[in-house]
């Protein structure tokens, strides 16, 4: 059975560098895109009060005395 030839070292290093640049660049682009296009609520609309809040905002961290 013939022995398969191993690719040259420079080719392996080049592929690893391209992969690392792609992963780092893709992650950076994704973070930039999310930060640039994130929709934040307008603070002038309505302040959060227990009457118009949802979730844990209306739950007290202290248990009531019984």
Biopython code that builds the backbone (N, CA, C, O; Angstrom):
import numpy as np
from Bio.PDB.StructureBuilder import StructureBuilder

atoms = [
    (1, "UNK", "N", (0.841, -1.169, 0.000)),
    (1, "UNK", "CA", (0.000, 0.000, 0.000)),
    (1, "UNK", "C", (0.898, 1.247, 0.000)),
    (1, "UNK", "O", (1.786, 1.381, 0.842)),
    (2, "UNK", "N", (0.652, 2.165, -0.963)),
    (2, "UNK", "CA", (1.515, 3.349, -1.014)),
    (2, "UNK", "C", (1.233, 4.298, 0.152)),
    (2, "UNK", "O", (0.091, 4.478, 0.575)),
    (3, "UNK", "N", (2.283, 4.880, 0.641)),
    (3, "UNK", "CA", (2.167, 5.842, 1.751)),
    (3, "UNK", "C", (1.702, 7.192, 1.197)),
    (3, "UNK", "O", (2.256, 7.701, 0.223)),
    (4, "UNK", "N", (0.667, 7.764, 1.840)),
    (4, "UNK", "CA", (0.162, 9.055, 1.376)),
    (4, "UNK", "C", (1.153, 10.154, 1.734)),
    (4, "UNK", "O", (1.744, 10.170, 2.814)),
    (5, "UNK", "N", (1.307, 11.058, 0.801)),
    (5, "UNK", "CA", (2.246, 12.156, 1.021)),
    (5, "UNK", "C", (1.612, 13.210, 1.922)),
    (5, "UNK", "O", (0.466, 13.604, 1.709)),
    (6, "UNK", "N", (2.336, 13.653, 2.900)),
    (6, "UNK", "CA", (1.860, 14.683, 3.829)),
    (6, "UNK", "C", (2.022, 16.048, 3.171)),
    (6, "UNK", "O", (3.029, 16.295, 2.507)),
    (7, "UNK", "N", (1.022, 16.959, 3.351)),
    (7, "UNK", "CA", (1.160, 18.292, 2.740)),
    (7, "UNK", "C", (2.319, 19.055, 3.397)),
    (7, "UNK", "O", (2.685, 18.783, 4.541)),
    (8, "UNK", "N", (2.881, 20.003, 2.663)),
    (8, "UNK", "CA", (3.997, 20.777, 3.222)),
    (8, "UNK", "C", (3.567, 21.582, 4.457)),
    (8, "UNK", "O", (2.397, 21.929, 4.616)),
    (9, "UNK", "N", (4.522, 21.859, 5.302)),
    (9, "UNK", "CA", (4.258, 22.575, 6.553)),
    (9, "UNK", "C", (3.692, 23.964, 6.289)),
    (9, "UNK", "O", (2.793, 24.403, 7.006)),
    (10, "UNK", "N", (4.192, 24.661, 5.285)),
    (10, "UNK", "CA", (3.715, 26.018, 5.014)),
    (10, "UNK", "C", (2.239, 26.003, 4.625)),
    (10, "UNK", "O", (1.521, 26.956, 4.929)),
    (11, "UNK", "N", (1.770, 24.957, 3.966)),
    (11, "UNK", "CA", (0.365, 24.865, 3.576)),
    (11, "UNK", "C", (-0.520, 24.681, 4.805)),
    (11, "UNK", "O", (-1.589, 25.285, 4.900)),
    (12, "UNK", "N", (-0.078, 23.854, 5.740)),
    (12, "UNK", "CA", (-0.826, 23.635, 6.978)),
    (12, "UNK", "C", (-0.876, 24.918, 7.804)),
    (12, "UNK", "O", (-1.927, 25.272, 8.339)),
    (13, "UNK", "N", (0.247, 25.609, 7.909)),
    (13, "UNK", "CA", (0.294, 26.869, 8.670)),
    (13, "UNK", "C", (-0.592, 27.918, 8.005)),
    (13, "UNK", "O", (-1.287, 28.663, 8.696)),
    (14, "UNK", "N", (-0.577, 27.985, 6.684)),
    (14, "UNK", "CA", (-1.412, 28.951, 5.969)),
    (14, "UNK", "C", (-2.889, 28.680, 6.211)),
    (14, "UNK", "O", (-3.660, 29.616, 6.421)),
    (15, "UNK", "N", (-3.293, 27.420, 6.184)),
    (15, "UNK", "CA", (-4.696, 27.083, 6.440)),
    (15, "UNK", "C", (-5.096, 27.440, 7.870)),
    (15, "UNK", "O", (-6.200, 27.935, 8.098)),
    (16, "UNK", "N", (-4.220, 27.197, 8.822)),
    (16, "UNK", "CA", (-4.530, 27.545, 10.219)),
    (16, "UNK", "C", (-4.636, 29.053, 10.411)),
    (16, "UNK", "O", (-5.504, 29.528, 11.144)),
    (17, "UNK", "N", (-3.757, 29.805, 9.756)),
    (17, "UNK", "CA", (-3.799, 31.267, 9.868)),
    (17, "UNK", "C", (-5.083, 31.805, 9.230)),
    (17, "UNK", "O", (-5.725, 32.694, 9.790)),
    (18, "UNK", "N", (-5.458, 31.279, 8.075)),
    (18, "UNK", "CA", (-6.691, 31.723, 7.423)),
    (18, "UNK", "C", (-7.904, 31.383, 8.285)),
    (18, "UNK", "O", (-8.824, 32.193, 8.404)),
    (19, "UNK", "N", (-7.913, 30.205, 8.882)),
    (19, "UNK", "CA", (-9.003, 29.810, 9.775)),
    (19, "UNK", "C", (-9.088, 30.738, 10.991)),
    (19, "UNK", "O", (-10.178, 31.174, 11.363)),
    (20, "UNK", "N", (-7.939, 31.041, 11.609)),
    (20, "UNK", "CA", (-7.932, 31.919, 12.788)),
    (20, "UNK", "C", (-8.401, 33.327, 12.420)),
    (20, "UNK", "O", (-9.178, 33.933, 13.158)),
    (21, "UNK", "N", (-7.936, 33.847, 11.292)),
    (21, "UNK", "CA", (-8.354, 35.188, 10.864)),
    (21, "UNK", "C", (-9.851, 35.196, 10.570)),
    (21, "UNK", "O", (-10.544, 36.158, 10.901)),
    (22, "UNK", "N", (-10.345, 34.141, 9.958)),
    (22, "UNK", "CA", (-11.775, 34.057, 9.665)),
    (22, "UNK", "C", (-12.617, 34.004, 10.927)),
    (22, "UNK", "O", (-13.640, 34.683, 11.016)),
    (23, "UNK", "N", (-12.204, 33.210, 11.901)),
    (23, "UNK", "CA", (-12.960, 33.114, 13.151)),
    (23, "UNK", "C", (-12.924, 34.427, 13.932)),
    (23, "UNK", "O", (-13.956, 34.893, 14.416)),
    (24, "UNK", "N", (-11.744, 35.017, 14.054)),
    (24, "UNK", "CA", (-11.620, 36.279, 14.798)),
    (24, "UNK", "C", (-12.350, 37.405, 14.074)),
    (24, "UNK", "O", (-13.062, 38.193, 14.696)),
    (25, "UNK", "N", (-12.169, 37.475, 12.755)),
    (25, "UNK", "CA", (-12.852, 38.517, 11.982)),
    (25, "UNK", "C", (-14.362, 38.335, 11.985)),
    (25, "UNK", "O", (-15.104, 39.312, 12.088)),
    (26, "UNK", "N", (-14.822, 37.097, 11.873)),
    (26, "UNK", "CA", (-16.262, 36.831, 11.901)),
    (26, "UNK", "C", (-16.879, 37.178, 13.238)),
    (26, "UNK", "O", (-17.970, 37.743, 13.297)),
    (27, "UNK", "N", (-16.177, 36.838, 14.318)),
    (27, "UNK", "CA", (-16.679, 37.176, 15.647)),
    (27, "UNK", "C", (-16.702, 38.691, 15.846)),
    (27, "UNK", "O", (-17.666, 39.235, 16.384)),
    (28, "UNK", "N", (-15.649, 39.365, 15.413)),
    (28, "UNK", "CA", (-15.611, 40.821, 15.526)),
    (28, "UNK", "C", (-16.707, 41.480, 14.709)),
    (28, "UNK", "O", (-17.341, 42.432, 15.163)),
    (29, "UNK", "N", (-16.933, 40.969, 13.489)),
    (29, "UNK", "CA", (-17.998, 41.521, 12.657)),
    (29, "UNK", "C", (-19.364, 41.293, 13.299)),
    (29, "UNK", "O", (-20.204, 42.193, 13.305)),
    (30, "UNK", "N", (-19.591, 40.101, 13.838)),
    (30, "UNK", "CA", (-20.879, 39.806, 14.477)),
    (30, "UNK", "C", (-21.109, 40.716, 15.677)),
    (30, "UNK", "O", (-22.215, 41.224, 15.863)),
    (31, "UNK", "N", (-20.079, 40.927, 16.492)),
    (31, "UNK", "CA", (-20.222, 41.822, 17.649)),
    (31, "UNK", "C", (-20.481, 43.256, 17.213)),
    (31, "UNK", "O", (-21.311, 43.949, 17.801)),
    (32, "UNK", "N", (-19.770, 43.702, 16.181)),
    (32, "UNK", "CA", (-19.985, 45.059, 15.676)),
    (32, "UNK", "C", (-21.407, 45.205, 15.136)),
    (32, "UNK", "O", (-22.072, 46.207, 15.401)),
    (33, "UNK", "N", (-21.875, 44.210, 14.379)),
    (33, "UNK", "CA", (-23.198, 44.272, 13.775)),
    (33, "UNK", "C", (-24.285, 44.338, 14.843)),
    (33, "UNK", "O", (-25.224, 45.126, 14.731)),
    (34, "UNK", "N", (-24.157, 43.515, 15.871)),
    (34, "UNK", "CA", (-25.157, 43.515, 16.938)),
    (34, "UNK", "C", (-25.133, 44.840, 17.691)),
    (34, "UNK", "O", (-26.188, 45.391, 18.008)),
    (35, "UNK", "N", (-23.946, 45.354, 17.978)),
    (35, "UNK", "CA", (-23.847, 46.620, 18.703)),
    (35, "UNK", "C", (-24.379, 47.780, 17.867)),
    (35, "UNK", "O", (-24.962, 48.719, 18.408)),
    (36, "UNK", "N", (-24.183, 47.718, 16.563)),
    (36, "UNK", "CA", (-24.610, 48.814, 15.692)),
    (36, "UNK", "C", (-26.112, 48.783, 15.429)),
    (36, "UNK", "O", (-26.725, 49.835, 15.249)),
    (37, "UNK", "N", (-26.704, 47.614, 15.405)),
    (37, "UNK", "CA", (-28.114, 47.484, 15.027)),
    (37, "UNK", "C", (-29.024, 47.109, 16.186)),
    (37, "UNK", "O", (-30.160, 46.687, 15.972)),
    (38, "UNK", "N", (-28.547, 47.256, 17.378)),
    (38, "UNK", "CA", (-29.359, 46.895, 18.530)),
    (38, "UNK", "C", (-30.397, 47.975, 18.795)),
    (38, "UNK", "O", (-30.082, 49.165, 18.811)),
    (39, "UNK", "N", (-31.630, 47.550, 19.000)),
    (39, "UNK", "CA", (-32.712, 48.493, 19.278)),
    (39, "UNK", "C", (-32.866, 48.630, 20.798)),
    (39, "UNK", "O", (-33.266, 47.689, 21.484)),
    (40, "UNK", "N", (-32.546, 49.795, 21.292)),
    (40, "UNK", "CA", (-32.668, 50.059, 22.720)),
    (40, "UNK", "C", (-33.972, 50.803, 22.985)),
    (40, "UNK", "O", (-34.397, 51.610, 22.158)),
    (41, "UNK", "N", (-34.607, 50.548, 24.112)),
    (41, "UNK", "CA", (-35.853, 51.264, 24.399)),
    (41, "UNK", "C", (-35.591, 52.752, 24.630)),
    (41, "UNK", "O", (-34.548, 53.147, 25.151)),
    (42, "UNK", "N", (-36.554, 53.551, 24.231)),
    (42, "UNK", "CA", (-36.450, 54.991, 24.415)),
    (42, "UNK", "C", (-36.747, 55.313, 25.878)),
    (42, "UNK", "O", (-37.841, 55.016, 26.358)),
    (43, "UNK", "N", (-35.793, 55.917, 26.599)),
    (43, "UNK", "CA", (-36.026, 56.180, 28.023)),
    (43, "UNK", "C", (-37.131, 57.211, 28.268)),
    (43, "UNK", "O", (-37.637, 57.302, 29.386)),
    (44, "UNK", "N", (-37.511, 57.980, 27.266)),
    (44, "UNK", "CA", (-38.545, 58.993, 27.456)),
    (44, "UNK", "C", (-39.951, 58.419, 27.320)),
    (44, "UNK", "O", (-40.925, 59.139, 27.540)),
    (45, "UNK", "N", (-40.081, 57.151, 26.967)),
    (45, "UNK", "CA", (-41.407, 56.584, 26.732)),
    (45, "UNK", "C", (-42.168, 56.441, 28.039)),
    (45, "UNK", "O", (-43.161, 57.134, 28.254)),
    (46, "UNK", "N", (-41.722, 55.563, 28.904)),
    (46, "UNK", "CA", (-42.399, 55.382, 30.182)),
    (46, "UNK", "C", (-41.434, 54.730, 31.162)),
    (46, "UNK", "O", (-40.790, 53.735, 30.830)),
    (47, "UNK", "N", (-41.332, 55.277, 32.357)),
    (47, "UNK", "CA", (-40.452, 54.639, 33.332)),
    (47, "UNK", "C", (-41.058, 53.310, 33.804)),
    (47, "UNK", "O", (-42.275, 53.122, 33.791)),
    (48, "UNK", "N", (-40.188, 52.413, 34.212)),
    (48, "UNK", "CA", (-40.661, 51.112, 34.683)),
    (48, "UNK", "C", (-41.125, 51.249, 36.128)),
    (48, "UNK", "O", (-40.366, 51.652, 37.009)),
    (49, "UNK", "N", (-42.360, 50.911, 36.343)),
    (49, "UNK", "CA", (-42.930, 50.897, 37.689)),
    (49, "UNK", "C", (-43.521, 49.516, 37.926)),
    (49, "UNK", "O", (-43.726, 48.772, 36.967)),
    (50, "UNK", "N", (-43.799, 49.152, 39.160)),
    (50, "UNK", "CA", (-44.366, 47.827, 39.402)),
    (50, "UNK", "C", (-45.687, 47.599, 38.664)),
    (50, "UNK", "O", (-46.039, 46.450, 38.398)),
    (51, "UNK", "N", (-46.406, 48.628, 38.336)),
    (51, "UNK", "CA", (-47.669, 48.449, 37.634)),
    (51, "UNK", "C", (-47.510, 48.063, 36.175)),
    (51, "UNK", "O", (-48.332, 47.312, 35.650)),
    (52, "UNK", "N", (-46.462, 48.561, 35.495)),
    (52, "UNK", "CA", (-46.300, 48.246, 34.079)),
    (52, "UNK", "C", (-45.091, 47.351, 33.815)),
    (52, "UNK", "O", (-44.677, 47.194, 32.667)),
    (53, "UNK", "N", (-44.534, 46.775, 34.850)),
    (53, "UNK", "CA", (-43.370, 45.915, 34.701)),
    (53, "UNK", "C", (-43.806, 44.457, 34.596)),
    (53, "UNK", "O", (-44.955, 44.121, 34.883)),
    (54, "UNK", "N", (-42.892, 43.609, 34.189)),
    (54, "UNK", "CA", (-43.179, 42.189, 34.109)),
    (54, "UNK", "C", (-41.954, 41.430, 34.618)),
    (54, "UNK", "O", (-40.868, 41.999, 34.730)),
    (55, "UNK", "N", (-42.125, 40.192, 34.912)),
    (55, "UNK", "CA", (-40.998, 39.352, 35.330)),
    (55, "UNK", "C", (-40.623, 39.577, 36.777)),
    (55, "UNK", "O", (-41.482, 39.794, 37.631)),
    (56, "UNK", "N", (-39.336, 39.523, 37.040)),
    (56, "UNK", "CA", (-38.870, 39.596, 38.426)),
    (56, "UNK", "C", (-38.816, 41.022, 38.965)),
    (56, "UNK", "O", (-38.473, 41.231, 40.128)),
    (57, "UNK", "N", (-39.150, 42.000, 38.134)),
    (57, "UNK", "CA", (-39.117, 43.384, 38.598)),
    (57, "UNK", "C", (-40.126, 43.590, 39.723)),
    (57, "UNK", "O", (-39.874, 44.365, 40.647)),
    (58, "UNK", "N", (-41.258, 42.907, 39.652)),
    (58, "UNK", "CA", (-42.291, 43.119, 40.667)),
    (58, "UNK", "C", (-42.137, 42.182, 41.862)),
    (58, "UNK", "O", (-42.861, 42.324, 42.847)),
    (59, "UNK", "N", (-41.201, 41.223, 41.792)),
    (59, "UNK", "CA", (-40.994, 40.309, 42.918)),
    (59, "UNK", "C", (-40.062, 40.950, 43.928)),
    (59, "UNK", "O", (-39.024, 41.505, 43.568)),
    (60, "UNK", "N", (-40.439, 40.870, 45.184)),
    (60, "UNK", "CA", (-39.609, 41.413, 46.242)),
    (60, "UNK", "C", (-38.519, 40.400, 46.605)),
    (60, "UNK", "O", (-38.802, 39.205, 46.685)),
    (61, "UNK", "N", (-37.281, 40.849, 46.824)),
    (61, "UNK", "CA", (-36.244, 39.905, 47.231)),
    (61, "UNK", "C", (-36.388, 39.492, 48.707)),
    (61, "UNK", "O", (-35.782, 38.516, 49.149)),
    (62, "UNK", "N", (-37.194, 40.246, 49.452)),
    (62, "UNK", "CA", (-37.416, 39.924, 50.858)),
    (62, "UNK", "C", (-38.752, 39.180, 51.024)),
    (62, "UNK", "O", (-39.778, 39.577, 50.471)),
    (63, "UNK", "N", (-38.705, 38.114, 51.787)),
    (63, "UNK", "CA", (-39.930, 37.344, 52.011)),
    (63, "UNK", "C", (-40.821, 38.103, 53.004)),
    (63, "UNK", "O", (-40.312, 38.665, 53.975)),
    (64, "UNK", "N", (-42.123, 38.128, 52.779)),
    (64, "UNK", "CA", (-43.007, 38.830, 53.714)),
    (64, "UNK", "C", (-43.090, 38.079, 55.048)),
    (64, "UNK", "O", (-43.000, 36.852, 55.101)),
    (65, "UNK", "N", (-43.262, 38.848, 56.108)),
    (65, "UNK", "CA", (-43.399, 38.229, 57.428)),
    (65, "UNK", "C", (-44.810, 37.693, 57.569)),
    (65, "UNK", "O", (-45.775, 38.354, 57.187)),
    (66, "UNK", "N", (-44.926, 36.500, 58.118)),
    (66, "UNK", "CA", (-46.245, 35.894, 58.265)),
    (66, "UNK", "C", (-46.636, 35.794, 59.707)),
    (66, "UNK", "O", (-47.723, 35.306, 60.019)),
]
sb = StructureBuilder()
sb.init_structure("model")
sb.init_model(0)
sb.init_chain("A")
sb.init_seg("    ")
for serial, (resi, resn, name, xyz) in enumerate(atoms, 1):
    if name == "N":
        sb.init_residue(resn, " ", resi, " ")
    sb.init_atom(name, np.array(xyz, "f"), 0.0, 1.0, " ", f" {name:<3s}", serial, name[0])
structure = sb.get_structure()
